[in-house]
Amino acid sequence: MNKNKQYLYCLIGGVPKRKLDKYYGADSILRHPVRNAFNEVFGPDEVCVSGWGIDEERYNLLMLIESKSTEDLKNLLDIK
C-alpha cells in the first residue's frame, strides 16, 4: 500500500430511479467528464469507477463510515 496516494471519493444524488432508467450507462454522463478533467490535470488515472447502485440505506452506511477515523474502522473490522 502506498500511503502517499490520495483518492477522490464523491457521492452525488439522490435521483429517482425512474429518471435513470431511460439512460443506458447513466453514470457515464458524469464519470467521463470527471475522468477527462482528472487526466488533464494529473495524467492517466489508475481507477475510475462509478455507479448508481447506492440506495438510501447504503448511502447512510457510507456516511457513517465517512464519519469514522481510519484507525476506528480498522479496529472495528479487526484489521491490523
Backbone as numpy.savetxt, mean C-alpha at the origin, in Angstrom:
# Nx Ny Nz CAx CAy CAz Cx Cy Cz
18.05 -8.01 4.97 17.21 -6.84 4.97 18.10 -5.61 4.97
17.79 -4.67 4.10 18.53 -3.42 4.00 17.79 -2.35 4.79
18.31 -1.98 5.95 17.63 -1.01 6.80 17.71 0.41 6.26
18.48 0.62 5.19 18.59 1.94 4.60 17.48 2.22 3.58
16.71 1.21 3.23 15.64 1.40 2.25 14.35 1.85 2.93
13.63 2.70 2.26 12.33 3.16 2.72 11.31 2.85 1.62
10.08 2.60 2.00 9.02 2.27 1.05 7.83 3.20 1.27
7.20 3.62 0.19 5.99 4.43 0.28 4.82 3.49 0.51
4.03 3.81 1.50 2.82 3.05 1.82 1.66 4.02 1.72
0.71 3.73 0.86 -0.35 4.70 0.59 -1.69 3.99 0.48
-2.66 4.46 1.23 -4.04 3.98 1.10 -4.89 5.15 0.65
-5.68 4.95 -0.38 -6.58 5.99 -0.88 -7.96 5.38 -1.03
-8.97 6.08 -0.62 -10.33 5.56 -0.80 -11.20 6.03 0.34
-12.20 5.47 0.52 -13.02 4.41 0.03 -13.92 4.82 -1.13
-14.04 3.87 -1.99 -14.84 4.01 -3.20 -15.86 2.88 -3.22
-17.13 3.19 -3.51 -18.11 2.11 -3.63 -17.69 1.11 -4.70
-17.76 -0.17 -4.37 -17.30 -1.23 -5.28 -17.97 -1.13 -6.64
-19.21 -0.76 -6.69 -19.93 -0.69 -7.97 -19.28 0.30 -8.93
-18.61 1.33 -8.39 -17.93 2.30 -9.26 -16.66 1.71 -9.86
-16.07 0.72 -9.20 -14.84 0.11 -9.70 -15.11 -1.00 -10.70
-16.27 -1.62 -10.59 -16.57 -2.78 -11.43 -16.54 -2.47 -12.92
-16.80 -1.23 -13.30 -16.82 -0.91 -14.73 -15.42 -0.74 -15.32
-14.40 -0.69 -14.47 -13.02 -0.54 -14.94 -12.27 -1.85 -14.71
-11.72 -2.42 -15.77 -10.85 -3.58 -15.60 -9.50 -3.06 -15.15
-8.95 -3.60 -14.08 -7.68 -3.11 -13.56 -7.80 -1.70 -13.02
-8.88 -1.44 -12.29 -9.17 -0.09 -11.81 -8.01 0.52 -11.01
-7.20 -0.31 -10.39 -6.07 0.24 -9.63 -4.99 0.82 -10.54
-4.93 0.35 -11.77 -3.86 0.80 -12.67 -3.99 2.28 -13.04
-5.19 2.84 -13.02 -5.36 4.25 -13.37 -4.66 5.16 -12.37
-4.43 4.68 -11.17 -3.68 5.43 -10.16 -2.24 4.95 -10.05
-2.05 3.63 -10.13 -0.73 3.06 -9.94 0.26 3.51 -11.02
-0.16 3.51 -12.26 0.76 3.83 -13.36 1.33 5.24 -13.26
0.51 6.28 -13.05 1.08 7.62 -12.91 2.01 7.75 -11.69
1.66 7.10 -10.59 2.51 7.15 -9.40 3.84 6.47 -9.69
3.78 5.31 -10.32 5.02 4.58 -10.64 5.88 5.38 -11.62
5.27 5.98 -12.62 6.01 6.78 -13.58 6.71 7.96 -12.90
6.00 8.63 -11.99 6.61 9.75 -11.27 7.75 9.27 -10.38
7.57 8.14 -9.71 8.63 7.56 -8.88 9.86 7.29 -9.73
9.67 6.62 -10.86 10.79 6.27 -11.74 11.50 7.51 -12.27
10.75 8.57 -12.54 11.34 9.81 -13.02 12.23 10.45 -11.96
11.82 10.37 -10.70 12.57 11.00 -9.61 13.71 10.11 -9.11
13.43 8.81 -8.91 14.38 7.92 -8.23 15.00 6.86 -9.12
14.49 6.66 -10.32 14.94 5.57 -11.16 14.02 4.37 -10.99
14.31 3.28 -11.71 13.43 2.09 -11.67 13.21 1.58 -10.25
11.96 1.23 -9.98 11.59 0.72 -8.66 11.76 -0.80 -8.61
11.80 -1.32 -7.40 11.88 -2.77 -7.20 10.51 -3.39 -7.12
9.55 -2.63 -6.61 8.21 -3.17 -6.44 7.20 -2.03 -6.56
6.09 -2.32 -7.20 4.99 -1.37 -7.28 3.72 -2.20 -7.34
3.01 -2.25 -6.25 1.80 -3.06 -6.19 0.64 -2.20 -5.70
-0.54 -2.57 -6.11 -1.74 -1.89 -5.64 -2.92 -2.81 -5.85
-4.05 -2.43 -5.32 -5.26 -3.21 -5.49 -6.38 -2.64 -4.65
-7.58 -2.88 -5.10 -8.75 -2.38 -4.39 -9.32 -3.43 -3.44
-8.57 -4.45 -3.08 -9.09 -5.55 -2.28 -9.14 -5.31 -0.78
-9.14 -4.06 -0.35 -9.17 -3.77 1.08 -10.56 -3.26 1.44
-11.26 -4.03 2.27 -12.58 -3.59 2.73 -12.42 -2.80 4.02
-13.53 -2.33 4.57 -13.50 -1.48 5.77 -12.84 -2.18 6.96
-13.12 -3.46 7.14 -12.52 -4.21 8.25 -11.00 -4.28 8.10
-10.54 -4.61 6.89 -9.10 -4.69 6.64 -8.44 -3.32 6.80
-9.11 -2.28 6.32 -8.61 -0.91 6.47 -8.40 -0.58 7.94
-9.38 -0.89 8.77 -9.26 -0.60 10.21 -8.10 -1.37 10.84
-7.89 -2.61 10.42 -6.74 -3.38 10.92 -5.42 -2.77 10.47
-5.35 -2.34 9.22 -4.13 -1.70 8.74 -3.84 -0.40 9.49
-4.87 0.35 9.81 -4.68 1.58 10.57 -4.17 1.27 11.98
-4.65 0.18 12.56 -4.17 -0.25 13.87 -2.69 -0.62 13.79
-2.33 -1.37 12.77 -0.93 -1.74 12.57 -0.07 -0.50 12.40
-0.55 0.46 11.62 0.20 1.70 11.38 0.45 2.48 12.67
-0.42 2.32 13.65 -0.29 3.08 14.89 0.73 2.47 15.85
1.20 1.28 15.55 2.15 0.58 16.43 3.58 0.73 15.94
4.51 0.72 16.86 5.92 0.77 16.48 6.36 -0.58 15.91
7.46 -0.58 15.19 8.00 -1.82 14.64 8.32 -2.80 15.76
8.91 -2.30 16.83 9.24 -3.18 17.96 7.99 -3.80 18.57
6.93 -3.00 18.76 5.67 -3.54 19.30 5.10 -4.62 18.39
5.15 -4.40 17.08 4.64 -5.40 16.14 5.48 -6.69 16.18
6.78 -6.53 16.23 7.66 -7.71 16.30 7.39 -8.49 17.58
7.20 -7.81 18.69 6.89 -8.48 19.96 5.53 -9.18 19.88
4.56 -8.51 19.31 3.22 -9.09 19.19 3.24 -10.35 18.35
4.01 -10.34 17.28 4.10 -11.49 16.36 5.20 -12.47 16.74
5.89 -12.18 17.83 6.98 -13.01 18.31 8.05 -13.20 17.24
8.45 -12.10 16.62 9.49 -12.09 15.61 10.77 -11.54 16.22
11.86 -12.25 16.06 13.14 -11.81 16.63 13.91 -11.00 15.63
